[in-house]
Amino acid sequence: LLMPMWSIRVEYPSDLDRKRPYVIVSNHQSMLDIAVGYLLPLSFKWVAKAELFRIPVIGWNMSLNRYIAIKRGTHEGIRMMLSECAKTLNDGSSVFIFPEGTRSEDGTIRSFRKGAFALAQKKQIPILPVALIGTADALPKGSLSFHGRQLMRVKVLDPITPEAMADRDPTAIAEEVRTLITQAVDHN
């Protein structure tokens, strides 16, 4: 992908319906998560912090591709982001959200915020958990130093259906998905 010494493996269920929209959620370990995320066999729009949209060229590209900005730290910013995600899902495109909110400092998967899960539940859209493995080893948070031979994996887990989320608290769903992703990362 970016470095000849890196190897990236993408794994996903053979029965993954590539034509339907999902709320894609993943752990967030490195700036490389974005690059390896593009290897998913799905069309989706990223949710990204609003500051990134102001970067020349990169931000313009994000706007042109109709990625979804989140103004972090405000309830209004979260509400606007979720509204844009709902419109994107209505248009038939998946959305990709990092429910930790930011990259992990030490590789520990932090608690997941409930917004993505409440959105999936409200829109009756399956959640697609994705475990990103090895990206922090290749490019740790706060570093611009690419590390040598690395195997990175993008492991798509089984979708969580709207029926499995019915009448459940979004916080409990978020914790269940966090546990599934953590187990996939820990047992790689």
ChimeraX attribute file (.defattr): number of C-alpha atoms within 10 A of each C-alpha:
attribute: neighborCount
match mode: 1-to-1
recipient: residues
	/A:1	10
	/A:2	10
	/A:3	12
	/A:4	9
	/A:5	11
	/A:6	14
	/A:7	13
	/A:8	16
	/A:9	12
	/A:10	15
	/A:11	15
	/A:12	14
	/A:13	11
	/A:14	7
	/A:15	7
	/A:16	15
	/A:17	12
	/A:18	12
	/A:19	11
	/A:20	14
	/A:21	22
	/A:22	27
	/A:23	27
	/A:24	25
	/A:25	25
	/A:26	26
	/A:27	29
	/A:28	28
	/A:29	26
	/A:30	24
	/A:31	18
	/A:32	19
	/A:33	22
	/A:34	13
	/A:35	12
	/A:36	19
	/A:37	19
	/A:38	13
	/A:39	13
	/A:40	16
	/A:41	13
	/A:42	18
	/A:43	16
	/A:44	23
	/A:45	21
	/A:46	21
	/A:47	20
	/A:48	21
	/A:49	15
	/A:50	16
	/A:51	12
	/A:52	15
	/A:53	19
	/A:54	12
	/A:55	12
	/A:56	9
	/A:57	10
	/A:58	12
	/A:59	16
	/A:60	14
	/A:61	13
	/A:62	20
	/A:63	15
	/A:64	9
	/A:65	12
	/A:66	15
	/A:67	21
	/A:68	24
	/A:69	23
	/A:70	22
	/A:71	16
	/A:72	15
	/A:73	8
	/A:74	10
	/A:75	10
	/A:76	12
	/A:77	15
	/A:78	16
	/A:79	14
	/A:80	16
	/A:81	22
	/A:82	20
	/A:83	14
	/A:84	19
	/A:85	27
	/A:86	20
	/A:87	12
	/A:88	19
	/A:89	22
	/A:90	13
	/A:91	10
	/A:92	15
	/A:93	20
	/A:94	27
	/A:95	25
	/A:96	26
	/A:97	21
	/A:98	21
	/A:99	21
	/A:100	19
	/A:101	16
	/A:102	14
	/A:103	21
	/A:104	17
	/A:105	15
	/A:106	11
	/A:107	18
	/A:108	12
	/A:109	19
	/A:110	18
	/A:111	15
	/A:112	24
	/A:113	17
	/A:114	17
	/A:115	18
	/A:116	24
	/A:117	27
	/A:118	19
	/A:119	19
	/A:120	24
	/A:121	24
	/A:122	14
	/A:123	14
	/A:124	15
	/A:125	23
	/A:126	23
	/A:127	27
	/A:128	23
	/A:129	23
	/A:130	29
	/A:131	24
	/A:132	26
	/A:133	25
	/A:134	22
	/A:135	25
	/A:136	25
	/A:137	18
	/A:138	21
	/A:139	20
	/A:140	22
	/A:141	20
	/A:142	10
	/A:143	12
	/A:144	9
	/A:145	10
	/A:146	14
	/A:147	15
	/A:148	13
	/A:149	13
	/A:150	19
	/A:151	15
	/A:152	21
	/A:153	21
	/A:154	24
	/A:155	22
	/A:156	22
	/A:157	19
	/A:158	17
	/A:159	19
	/A:160	18
	/A:161	16
	/A:162	16
	/A:163	12
	/A:164	12
	/A:165	21
	/A:166	12
	/A:167	9
	/A:168	12
	/A:169	13
	/A:170	21
	/A:171	16
	/A:172	14
	/A:173	21
	/A:174	21
	/A:175	16
	/A:176	13
	/A:177	22
	/A:178	25
	/A:179	15
	/A:180	17
	/A:181	24
	/A:182	19
	/A:183	12
	/A:184	17
	/A:185	19
	/A:186	10
	/A:187	7
	/A:188	10
